Every structure is written in C-alpha cells, then in structure tokens.
C-alpha cells in the first residue's frame, strides 16, 4: 500500500520551524500549530512554541505529523477549539501508531476524534457554544506524505523554485471560483472569503479531504492559516520561499508580510524541509541545521530573535589564526593534565573517538551559572592523542557539545586553548 512506510536504504530527516502571531487587529490568537514525532511519541509544541528536540529530527517508522488549525467562534471559543484540534489529532495518531492500519485510515480517524472532542467541549456560554476550527494535517513518512483538510487552512509544496498549492479551500468563495462566478483576483478580496463550508465541531459530521503524494529530497512544505493566504499574494509567498534562507527566517518573513498587508487576522506558518539521503553518501545532509538552531529561540514569547537567541556556543568562522596550531604550545585548562595526576572518577562514560557530530537534536549549552574549570599551565605536542585527551576532558564537563566543538577546532585549526576558554 502506497501510504505505508517503505524500508529502503535511505535516511529521511525533517527540518521544522513554526510561528504563530496575533496580527495587528485581533485581541487574541485563535490559531495553533503542532509537530509530533509519532515514532518516539514526542509532542513538540507547547503554547505555540516549537521545542528544540524537533527542530531537526529523523523521520521514524511511524512518521511525523504537522498540523495547523484556525479557530472559529471568536475569543476563548476559537482559541480553545484550535488547541483541541491540534492536540487531539497528534495524540490520536500517537495512540494508534502500532495498529495495523494505513496512514490514511489513521489520519481520518484522528480528524474525527478532534471533531468529536470539540463538540464534547461545547459549553453553555456563548463563547464556547458554537466554537469550531479548521484543520490541515500532513503526515510525512518515508518518501510519501498524506494530507487531510477541513476548512480553508492550506498546505503548499515548494519544489525546485516553484510553489504549488496542494489543498483546495473548502469555502464559499472557492466554490464560486470553481463555477466561474469569480476570478482568482476577485476571490482574493471578496467580502465572503472567510465563510467556510465545514469545520471541526460543527453540528453535522465532517468529511476531510484526503490525498497521498510522493516526497522528494529538499521538498519544503508550508502549512498556514488564512491569515497568510488571504492577505499575501501567491507570488510573494513563492519569492520568500525561494530566498534560500533558513526555515526560521522564512517563517518570520512570511509573518511580517501578512502584518505588512494590514495584519487583519491571526497568522500561523509552519515550514518543514525534507532531507532524503542515501546512507552510503551521508555528507552534506546536516549542513543547514546549525544555521536554524543558531537563529531559533523557542522559549521566548515573541517570535522575533533576541540577544539570547543562540542555542549553543559557536566559534566565528572568519577568525584569523596567525600561526598553525601544531607550532603552538597548548595550555591545559585542567591541572591533572599538566601534572600527570589521574583524572577524577565520573559516572559518565568516556567520549568516543572523534567522529562528525550526528544531526539529531541541537546540543544544549552549559548553564550560565556554571563555574569555569581551573586552568594550569602545560605543554603537549599536536598529535591524535592530544586531540583525544581534550575531547575526553570536554565530554566530561559539557557532554555531547564537546565533540562538536573539538571537531570544529580540528577542521579549522582553531586554538584549542581559546576554545576551552570560550
């Protein structure tokens, strides 16, 4: 069956980022988005903030789910409905991951579960009595993706410089356009463009539109609420997607474009770029990851970068080195290295020999309150044993970050003493 996971000798990875903004004219944000790793059963979004663990991860046997929902009903009702929609779909897919069902069947059941959950939470108060939500969900597997849609939140695919709309708005204006009653330009500004034909939580059952498509290496998926698609032209979205910038920057520019057009609605964008590589030729697959992790700040309430926006320390690439490192004396930052004393025992395992860092999750920086290690003078020759000793010492203090820092130092002939002091 086309929707099931394939077992080929390739590694499928995904680089994700999402932003949700209130806009300039709304009093609250009724949009929500979700990213979940169904294999590891990790839900990666809390309060519309993407967690670092899923910024760049391997797509497992059960795939990754991407969801965007736009609440209907106003104020607390719409906000609650969209939150219920994304949470219920993700949890339903996690709960059925081990069942012998096709992806399509599981996705349809998950959408139905979200519909019933919103209906169950209808309250007596006006704010929640008629609450509902749109939903667009994309399940990404190995070389294949399955899309389910209810309402007018959209899914696009950017491939080889071209942006393609994958979904069809379930709205009155789209129906009029299909019948030839409106041109695309007239539909873009029609006063009834926000009237949708179905939504999760409505009185009658929903019928999600479902389709399955193939994926290619470097495909970029864009999921968005109508706060983007109703106010920013297709050509402008395509130009931003074609900019070659990382996922964080493109998300930010798309939100800025919607607000520059008036910011009349909440706007949510979720970008996911696919990396499909042959296991025999893994080089280059993790190149964009450092750029995204360095720019993204997932703990801040505002989506815009701040002075504390980096996730891990890095060495400036343009720093000049006057003398090659093998001609320098190395000052050991730990006393037992210089005096020959045995290293203190630790419960942590010793680091492995120097290997390129695996592109799985962004490393966590050491706490800012951590005291710097005692430094003592010493010398050593530049050979593999020296590099191994520095790697072991760093690994005992800062864990996986050590191999990344030492690897960069070796490749750029950076002064190891300066690196340890950083």
C-alpha positions, 0 to 999 in steps of 0.5 A: 500500500502506497501510504505505508512506510517503505524500508529502503536504504535511505535516511529521511530527516525533517527540518521544522520551524513554526510561528504563530502571531496575533496580527495587528487587529485581533485581541487574541490568537485563535490559531495553533500549530503542532509537530509530533514525532509519532515514532518516539511519541514526542509532542513538540509544541507547547503554547505555540512554541516549537521545542528544540528536540524537533527542530531537526529530527529523523523521520521514524517508522511511524512518521511525523505529523504537522498540523495547523488549525484556525479557530472559529467562534471568536475569543476563548471559543476559537482559541480553545477549539484550535488547541483541541484540534491540534492536540487531539489529532497528534495524540490520536495518531500517537495512540494508534501508531502500532495498529495495523492500519494505513496512514490514511485510515489513521489520519481520518480517524484522528480528524474525527476524534478532534471533531468529536472532542470539540463538540464534547467541549461545547459549553453553555456560554456563548463563547464556547457554544458554537466554537469550531476550527479548521484543520490541515494535517500532513503526515510525512513518512518515508518518501510519501506524505498524506494530507487531510483538510477541513476548512480553508487552512492550506498546505503548499509544496515548494519544489525546485523554485516553484510553489504549488498549492496542494489543498483546495479551500473548502469555502464559499468563495472557492466554490464560486471560483470553481463555477466561474462566478469569480476570478482568482483576483476577485476571490482574493478580496471578496467580502465572503472569503472567510465563510467556510463550508465545514469545520471541526465541531460543527453540528453535522459530521465532517468529511476531510479531504484526503490525498497521498503524494510522493516526497522528494529530497529538499521538498519544503512544505508550508502549512498556514492559516488564512491569515497568510493566504488571504492577505499575501499574494501567491507570488510573494509567498513563492519569492520568500520561499525561494530566498534560500534562507533558513526555515526560521527566517522564512517563517518570520518573513512570511509573518511580517508580510501578512502584518505588512498587508494590514495584519487583519487576522491571526497568522500561523506558518509552519515550514518543514524541509525534507532531507532524503539521503542515501546512507552510503553518501551521508555528507552534506545532509546536516549542513543547514541545521546549525544555521536554524538552531543558531537563529531559533529561540523557542522559549521566548514569547515573541517570535522575533530573535533576541540577544539570547537567541543562540542555542549553543556556543559557536566559534566565528568562522572568519577568525584569523589564526596567525600561526598553525596550531601544531607550532603552538604550545597548548595550555591545559585548562585542567591541572591533572593534565599538566601534572600527570595526576589521574583524572577524577572518577565520573559516572559518565562514560568516556567520549568516543573517538572523534567522529562528525557530530550526528544531526539529531537534536541541537546540543544544549549549552552549559548553564550560565551559572556554571563555574569555569574549570581551573586552568594550569599551565602545560605543554603537549605536542599536536598529535591524535592523542592530544586531540583525544585527551581534550575531547575526553576532558570536554565530554566530561564537563559539557557532554555531547557539545564537546565533540562538536566543538573539538571537531570544529577546532580540528577542521579549522585549526582553531586554538584549542586553548581559546576554545576551552576558554570560550 
